[in-house]
C-alpha cells in the first residue's frame, strides 16, 4: 500500500496491523494498536509544541485530544481505505465498520510503521494523514467559541438552548478529567473529555457542531 507513504521492509507487520481481534485463530493487531497509540501521542504533541509556541500546557492538551480523537482517526482511516483492507470476522462482516474499529486500525498501522521504519517514519505518517485535523484545530482557535456557536445555531434553527450532561469524572484534584455530552432537546451528541468541566463542554459543543454540519439545514418552518 504505497499510498500510506511508507514502503514496508517487513510486509508481515502491515498484514498484522490489518488483522482484527474478531478473526479466529490469528494473532490480532491489538499490540500494534497499543504501540501506535503511544507513538501517535508523542508525534502530535511534538507537532503542536512547535506549531503553537504561545500556548500553555493545558491548551496543547486540549488540541491534542481533538486531533487524536476516535472521530478524527476514523476519518483518516476512511480516507486511507484501511477498512477495505481489514481482516475481520464475526458480526463485523458485511457491514460498515464502526468508528472505534477504524480508529484502532489507524493506530495499529501507525504502530506497524513505527516498528518497520522508526519514530521518524511514524511521525511523518501521522503528520501527513492527520494534516486536515491539525489544520482544523488551528482554524477553530481563530473562530468563535464552539459553545457560543452551538447556542446561536440551535436558537436559530430550533428556538432552544443546548444543555450539557456530565457523564463521568476521573482522577484526583490535581489531574481530573471530565466527560460531557451536549443535548438539543431529546437528541444527544457524541461525548468529549476535558481537563475541566468547562473545557469538556467546549469540546462536546464542537462534537455536536461536527454532526450538525454534516446534515442539511432544515427548511423554513421545519
Helices and strands as residue ranges (DSSP letters): G 2-4, H 11-17, H 30-51, H 57-67, H 70-80, H 82-85, G 90-92, H 99-117, H 119-129, H 131-142, H 146-158, E 163-170, E 177-184, E 187-188, E 192-194, H 197-213
